[in-house]
Amino acid sequence: MLKRSLVLFLLASLVANPAANAEVKLIATGSLSGTIGDRSTKTSAPLENGTPGNLLGGIGSGLSYAGCNTFIAIPDRGPNAVSYNSAVDDTVSYINRFQTIRMKLEANRNGTGLPFTLTPSLIDTTLLSSDQPLYYGTGTGLGLSSGAPDLNTNRTYYFTGRSDNFDPTQISTYPNNARFDPEGVRVSNDGDYLFISDEYGPYVYQFNRYTGKRVKVFTLPSKFAVSNLSPVGATEISGNKSGRVANKGMEGLAITPDGKTLIGILQSPLIQDGGTDGAYTRIVKINIATGATQEYAYQLDNIGTAAKPKYPTVSEIVAVNDHEFLVDERDGKGLGDGSQAAFKKIYHIDLTNAQEVSNISGESNLADKAVSKTLFLDVVAALTQNGIKPEDIPAKLEGLAFGPNVVINGVLKHTLFIANDNDFLGTITSDTYHPGGIDNPNQFFVFAIDKADLPGFVPQKLKEERGCSAFVKG
């Protein structure tokens, strides 16, 4: 009887704390150059800052598995890391898009290095648009021309990253604003649609995967919007007492395996919840059929001190099943920032018994309502253990997606792909750690996960996965 009780206790402990199980290991890395163009040649003309309009960059802002070794990757609002016009926060008329990428994961037969090789290849580029007119800025007083793309037609109006493309008479979640800053993407189970979350609104939109046309708007509660809009983020923050923090809106997006529910997460707390000085950001659960929402609190780590708290931001959320998720918290340190990466961690959460907080506001009121979390993967530790220097770890590891299973030494394992947003800076000309410069490509890191690490894992029921090889042998 004692032995049986001990076994049951140990099993319960492993389920309760999946991070205590087998190690999550890096098995492959791959990259796509950050200095080449994507497949939308009709957008290749120079943008306002001189950057090619089809530069392949930032594609790790959001990452989603689409089945058959195919992934959807999205860049954010475009190249604005180099100063050129502070009146629009250096944003440009970059047409928003998604990239279709094939990830060739193969066993490494060389006998050295990681157990698998990863060869990404760009398959297609699709521009995002609306068939209804959108609101574009005129550029008057900003030293710019109109924000409307030349490619617009009377039935196709493209979304762009320029920060002045909004109607100043409406709140920020007005769906006819042309400005769009994609940060999270997930594929519908039938493979025909994409769900994309954004920071400007914040918005969550549904797009036709083949045409790039928007087909549905998921309206978020007004508490997420700001009413005093500005093309300058700092001005917008100072002019509002509630709503999302500028450039820190709906950063991450998950979809449950049955394809019926979206789970979004804000990069930082709402202004009324403490803003960037707050410890509790919000998770938003969206019923895809009805649009109904529920909210939960998520507690950020304090990476400062008790006397002077400092919080990281959330970059992504991905579904383990219909109630468990992985959440990516990170600092902004590493390659691209001229510093050393220190804090990039993935946490495991469960919403089963979490308290709904739609009607609760304020940091102190959320303090005892946050969902519990356990550390799943310390990404910085895992990468440095594999010889990658902290200064060479991308500052913005933002995309997170489960991929095809692999078999290692006869054991079936899940894969987790992590991608970076390189800010459209294909090369770093010089920084403290790379005085001679260094390439800054679009990078992908693949981790193998034993089934004991995520005992509740349920893969998304993707139509395109049927008929494909179920796993890659190592």
FIKOLBA-239676 format. One line per 10 residues: their letters; for each residue x negated, y, z negated of C-alpha. Coordinates in pm, whole numbers. Last residue first. Layout:
A> X Y Z; ... .
END
This chain:
GKVFASCGRE> -1685 1110 3600; -1356 1026 3763; -1114 1300 3869; -748 1252 3778; -394 1203 3903; -485 1211 4271; -207 1405 4436; 127 1255 4543; 324 1464 4298; 127 1761 4168 .
EKLKQPVFGP> 304 1996 4410; 634 1957 4224; 476 2077 3901; 612 1932 3576; 382 2124 3343; 161 1889 3146; 271 1791 2792; 9 1813 2517; 130 1705 2172; -184 1516 2074 .
LDAKDIAFVF> -404 1814 2162; -752 1733 2032; -675 1360 2016; -610 1364 2391; -974 1461 2439; -1026 1800 2597; -1281 1864 2871; -1379 2226 2930; -1419 2403 3265; -1577 2748 3298 .
FQNPNDIGGP> -1498 2968 3599; -1678 3284 3710; -1599 3572 3947; -1949 3703 4005; -2167 3951 3815; -2510 3918 3975; -2793 4068 3772; -2993 4391 3749; -3364 4447 3686; -3303 4596 3342 .
HYTDSTITGL> -3080 4299 3252; -3048 4297 2872; -3017 4671 2818; -2834 4729 3146; -2916 4760 3514; -2759 4718 3857; -2484 4484 3741; -2352 4317 4053; -2008 4224 4180; -1841 4492 3969 .
FDNDNAIFLT> -1474 4440 4052; -1393 4454 3678; -1552 4108 3637; -1231 3957 3499; -1338 3611 3386; -1195 3260 3415; -1135 2974 3170; -1021 2630 3292; -900 2370 3041; -921 2004 3139 .
HKLVGNIVVN> -744 1703 2990; -933 1384 2918; -897 1018 3013; -1172 797 2870; -1363 553 3090; -1697 721 3036; -1540 1054 3133; -1211 1048 3324; -1073 1384 3433; -726 1539 3418 .
PGFALGELKA> -627 1818 3654; -610 2176 3525; -490 2359 3214; -509 2733 3257; -669 3035 3088; -772 3365 3248; -914 3647 3034; -1284 3604 2965; -1375 3972 2979; -1728 4033 2855 .
PIDEPKIGNQ> -1869 3756 3071; -2129 3542 2888; -2472 3645 3016; -2560 3865 2715; -2472 3576 2484; -2720 3351 2670; -2585 3041 2842; -2792 2738 2737; -2512 2489 2680; -2491 2557 2307 .
TLAAVVDLFL> -2452 2922 2406; -2138 2834 2599; -1971 2637 2320; -2059 2894 2053; -1923 3180 2263; -1606 2983 2342; -1517 2900 1982; -1239 2651 2055; -925 2539 1872; -918 2761 1563 .
TKSVAKDALN> -591 2725 1376; -289 2956 1377; 14 3029 1161; 290 3242 1312; 318 3587 1159; 609 3681 932; 424 3774 611; 259 4087 750; 535 4185 994; 694 4435 757 .
SEGSINSVEQ> 357 4590 674; 276 4638 1042; 602 4810 1131; 922 4688 1294; 1158 4396 1235; 1472 4343 1443; 1310 4123 1707; 1109 3937 1441; 1203 3567 1477; 1032 3365 1204 .
ANTLDIHYIK> 807 3080 1315; 913 2725 1225; 855 2561 1563; 638 2840 1708; 315 2639 1690; -27 2798 1739; -372 2682 1854; -642 2946 1873; -902 3019 2140; -1200 3229 2041 .
KFAAQSGDGL> -1420 3488 2204; -1616 3689 1946; -1986 3767 1986; -2075 3838 2348; -2399 4034 2375; -2406 4382 2524; -2435 4563 2856; -2056 4566 2894; -2041 4376 3222; -2196 4066 3070 .
GKGDREDVLF> -2103 4048 2703; -1883 4228 2454; -1519 4328 2488; -1401 4119 2192; -1174 3822 2240; -859 3637 2143; -722 3363 2372; -403 3192 2253; -323 2821 2297; 40 2721 2267 .
EHDNVAVIES> 277 2480 2091; 658 2504 2116; 757 2380 2463; 429 2196 2520; 61 2297 2528; 158 2626 2690; -98 2893 2777; -154 3238 2623; -400 3498 2744; -606 3810 2676 .
VTPYKPKAAT> -537 3899 2314; -742 4186 2174; -1001 4201 1897; -937 4385 1573; -1142 4614 1352; -1086 4671 982; -1303 4924 797; -1300 4852 424; -1219 4483 471; -1483 4463 742 .
GINDLQYAYE> -1480 4439 1119; -1385 4131 1321; -1039 4114 1163; -855 3833 1339; -524 3915 1505; -194 3798 1354; 83 3698 1595; 442 3805 1530; 737 3647 1707; 1004 3781 1942 .
QTAGTAINIK> 1310 3641 2119; 1440 3735 2462; 1741 3662 2684; 1664 3683 3057; 1943 3436 3131; 1785 3169 3353; 1420 3244 3271; 1477 3252 2893; 1202 3484 2771; 996 3438 2451 .
VIRTYAGDTG> 799 3747 2355; 489 3723 2134; 403 4040 1949; 86 4185 1798; 3 4199 1430; -318 4347 1285; -271 4712 1373; -545 4967 1443; -499 4926 1819; -133 5019 1777 .
GDQILPSQLI> -2 5003 1419; 332 4829 1462; 505 5145 1585; 238 5180 1856; 298 4820 1964; 26 4572 1870; -250 4485 2118; -279 4260 2426; 91 4180 2411; 201 3818 2449 .
GILTKGDPTI> 443 3660 2694; 612 3320 2670; 824 3222 2970; 1091 2954 2942; 1262 2708 3178; 970 2550 3365; 1000 2219 3182; 632 2243 3086; 682 2583 2917; 545 2886 3098 .
ALGEMGKNAV> 273 3108 2955; 188 3475 3001; -82 3700 2856; -146 4074 2877; 196 4233 2836; 80 4584 2740; -266 4707 2647; -344 4959 2922; -159 5232 2731; -37 5109 2390 .
RGSKNGSIET> 312 4963 2410; 610 5142 2268; 659 5390 1987; 531 5727 1868; 439 5861 2211; 245 6159 2348; -95 6063 2202; -86 5725 2379; 10 5879 2714; -268 6135 2692 .
AGVPSLNSVA> -523 5862 2625; -391 5659 2919; -414 5936 3177; -155 5893 3455; 102 6013 3198; 439 5891 3074; 636 6018 2778; 908 5758 2720; 701 5455 2624; 847 5107 2662 .
FKSPLTFVKV> 817 4798 2439; 1097 4907 2203; 1325 4924 2510; 1367 4545 2509; 1208 4371 2810; 1388 4348 3142; 1293 4042 3344; 1294 4158 3705; 1362 3920 3993; 1280 3861 4361 .
RKGTYRNFQY> 956 4053 4416; 812 3983 4760; 474 3808 4789; 598 3624 5099; 492 3268 5016; 491 3275 4636; 818 3466 4610; 769 3693 4310; 916 3702 3958; 839 4007 3746 .
VYPGYEDSIF> 751 4063 3381; 687 4430 3308; 519 4633 3036; 563 4874 3191; 196 4941 3269; 46 4625 3121; 188 4357 3348; 322 4001 3351; 352 3786 3663; 588 3495 3729 .
LYDGDNSVRV> 517 3319 4058; 765 3138 4277; 797 2847 4520; 596 2584 4334; 905 2391 4221; 783 2410 3861; 737 2786 3879; 377 2910 3879; 233 3126 3601; 49 3459 3604 .
GEPDFRANNP> -81 3701 3342; -255 4039 3371; -103 4230 3661; -129 4612 3641; 153 4760 3849; 228 5115 3955; 509 5135 4209; 776 5234 3957; 1111 5091 4063; 1143 4864 3759 .
YTSIQTPDFN> 1166 5145 3499; 979 4989 3205; 782 5311 3146; 1086 5522 3063; 1231 5731 3346; 1212 6100 3443; 836 6081 3511; 891 5830 3796; 568 5636 3829; 277 5595 4070 .
DSRGTFYYTR> 33 5817 3877; -175 5522 3744; -282 5384 4080; -280 5003 4064; -54 4939 4359; 277 4770 4435; 364 4758 4804; 690 4869 4962; 814 4645 5242; 1150 4698 5410 .
NTNLDPAGSS> 1106 5044 5566; 734 4978 5606; 439 5033 5369; 91 4959 5505; -17 5322 5468; 8 5278 5091; 209 5539 4894; -7 5712 4632; 9 6044 4815; -317 6236 4854 .
LGLGTGTGYY> -552 6305 4565; -706 6600 4384; -475 6548 4089; -270 6865 4122; -44 6703 4380; -121 6333 4419; 234 6270 4536; 291 5977 4299; 480 5675 4428; 826 5549 4329 .
LPQDSSLLTT> 931 5224 4494; 1179 5161 4775; 1346 4815 4772; 1196 4517 4958; 929 4502 4688; 565 4406 4731; 273 4189 4622; -2 4104 4873; -105 3740 4930; -465 3623 4974 .
DILSPTLTFP> -551 3270 5089; -784 2973 5049; -1077 3108 4847; -1313 2826 4751; -1425 2710 4406; -1692 2438 4378; -1716 2287 4031; -1977 2026 3942; -1923 1770 3668; -2128 1605 3392 .
LGTGNRNAEL> -2324 1923 3311; -2697 1930 3381; -2912 1636 3477; -2842 1290 3619; -2787 1422 3968; -2456 1238 4015; -2238 1527 3893; -1877 1410 3907; -1660 1636 4121; -1423 1929 4064 .
KMRITQFRNI> -1325 2110 4384; -1121 2410 4277; -907 2550 4560; -812 2913 4517; -500 3110 4612; -553 3478 4536; -284 3714 4414; -219 4071 4514; -178 4431 4400; -258 4695 4660 .
YSVTDDVASN> -550 4909 4540; -450 5274 4557; -714 5374 4304; -756 5412 3928; -1029 5637 3788; -817 5717 3481; -586 5913 3712; -703 6264 3621; -1045 6112 3539; -1134 6093 3909 .
YSVANPGRDP> -1454 5916 4024; -1593 5707 3738; -1682 5343 3807; -1481 5071 3627; -1169 5152 3829; -1160 4876 4090; -810 4725 4098; -491 4703 3893; -557 4346 3772; -684 4061 3986 .
IAIFTNCGAY> -476 3746 3998; -572 3381 4033; -344 3101 4152; -500 2757 4131; -506 2453 4359; -664 2122 4254; -349 1938 4370; -120 2134 4135; -47 2507 4094; -267 2578 3792 .
SLGSGIGGLL> -249 2938 3676; -513 3205 3616; -476 3570 3513; -727 3851 3481; -978 3603 3620; -951 3746 3970; -1119 4074 3880; -1291 4090 4215; -1275 3995 4581; -1307 4337 4746 .
NGPTGNELPA> -1011 4392 4979; -975 4768 4949; -1348 4822 4998; -1478 5060 4728; -1518 5425 4832; -1355 5574 4522; -1033 5661 4705; -1019 5314 4859; -1222 5208 5160; -1039 5020 5438 .
STKTSRDGIT> -1024 4641 5382; -649 4622 5328; -572 4469 5670; -846 4213 5603; -639 4044 5334; -852 3730 5306; -1076 3849 5020; -1394 4046 5068; -1736 3957 4932; -1945 4119 4657 .
GSLSGTAILK> -1805 3940 4351; -1924 3601 4470; -1713 3304 4367; -1824 3096 4071; -1850 2755 3913; -1908 2590 3577; -1857 2231 3464; -1818 1995 3165; -1804 2223 2859; -1691 2013 2565 .
VEANAAPNAV> -1398 2018 2321; -1526 1810 2029; -1319 1521 1901; -1077 1596 1617; -1084 1868 1353; -949 2125 1601; -626 1922 1613; -545 2023 1252; -192 1914 1168; -213 1608 1393 .
LSALLFLVLS> -547 1505 1243; -422 1556 889; -111 1349 954; -325 1063 1083; -549 1083 776; -251 1078 539; -91 782 718; -416 588 696; -450 665 324; -93 561 257 .
RKLM> -150 230 439; -466 165 238; -287 237 -89; 0 0 0 .
END
